[in-house]
């Protein structure tokens, strides 16, 4: 049985769309009170903005949608373990729950690397649930980079 839900399915669709745009295929969804308030994928190349990771873009859209930079009670679904920059944004936005798919041993900062939410300097740590649609999320990334390697 595949461990996923409708919100992670939307995040996977955003990841695929990001990959089709030539972006690293990562998608993110912000849910508040059971409703999707933002959904997007990586846009770093499109916007020439190193901070335009899927998580940060989704947080920006969600904050604009509700008119508040604090997303208390909101849940974030993302296809890959967030990096340090994104983990900090998740903390500052006061995201309630973080759900992510594939682990990122090299660049992740939640259960890998610096383990941002476990640090004493972290002001807010969301509840974290990893491995949601993990194989699907990993496959999207693997396929994307396999194509990139053959193009090189």
N, C-alpha and C positions, 0 to 999 in steps of 0.2 A: 504494500500500500504506500502510495506516495504521500509524504507529509507536506501539505500545502493548504492554501485557502484562496478565496477569491481576490483578496488584496495582494497576496504575493503573485498571483497570476497576472494581475495588472502591472506589478513591478517587473515581472519577466517580459511582458509585452513592451514596456518602456525600454528595457534593456535591449531587446531585439531591434526596436526602432532606433535607438542610439547607435547600435552597431551598423545598421543600414545607412546611417548618416556619416559613418566613418569614425564615430566616437568609440571609446572603450565602452563595451556594452554593459552598462550598469543602470538599473532603473530604481526609482524610489517613489513611494506613495505615502502621503500623510492622511491619516484617518482620524476624524474627531466625531464622537457620538455616533459611530457606525457609518458615517458618510465620508467619502473621499473628498478632501478639500484641496488637494494638489497631487499631481502626478507628472513626473518628468524623468528624463534620463540625463546622462552626462552631456554637457554642452561646452566643454573646455576648448575644443578646437573651433567650434562654430562661433563662440564669443571671444576667442583669444583671451581666455580668463582661466587661470589655473585654479581659481576657487569655484568654478562652475561644475563641481562634482554633483552627481544626482541628488545626494542627500541635502547639500546646501541649497541647490536650486529648488528642491521640494519644500524645504523649510522657508525659504524666501517667499515662494508662492503662497504657502499656507498662512504665513504671518500677514501678508498683504490681504488675503481673503478674509481673515477675521479681524484685521485692524489691530493686531497686537503682536509684539515680538516674542512674547511668552506663549508657548503652545501647550499650556497645562492641560492634561487630560488627553492629549493627542498621542497617537501611535504612529511610528515610522516603520515601514516595510522597505527593505533594500536588498538587492540581490547579492551583494558582496559585503563582507565585514568592513565597516567603516575605517578609514585611516584616522590618524591623530587629529587632523584639521576638522574632519567631519564629526568625530567623537566630541570634540570641544563644542562645535556648533550645536550638536544634539543636547549636550549638557546645558549650554547657555540658553537654549530655547525651552528648556524644561520639558522635553519630550517624556511622556509617561512610560511608554514601552517601545523597545527596539526589537524588531524581528528581522533577522537577516538570513540569507541563504548560504552561500559558500564562504568558507573561511579563507582568509588571506594571510598566510604565514609570513609573507615578505613585507606587506604594507599595511596589514590590519593593525588596529590599536584597541580592540575591545577584548578579545580573548587571546590575541597574539600580540607580539611587540610590547609596547609600553603599558598595555592594559589600563588605558586612560581612566576608566570609571572606578578602578581600584585604588587610584592614587589619593593620598590625603589632601591634595590640593584641588581635587574635583569637587565642585560645589553641589552638583546634582548628578545622580546616576540613575538612568532609567532601568526598569526591569529589562533584562536581556534574554531573548529566546533565539538561539542559533539553529542552523540546520534546516530551516523551512525551505522546501524545494531545493535543497542543496545540490543534488545531482543535476537538475535542470539549469540552475544558475551557473554551475561550474562548466557544464557542457557549452552553454552560450559563449562563455569566455574562451574556452579551449578552442572551439570552432573558429571564433573571430581571429585569435592569434595564429592559428594554423594557416588560415588564408593569408594573413599579413606576412607570415614567414615565406610562403610560396610566391608572394608578389615581390619580395625583396631580391 
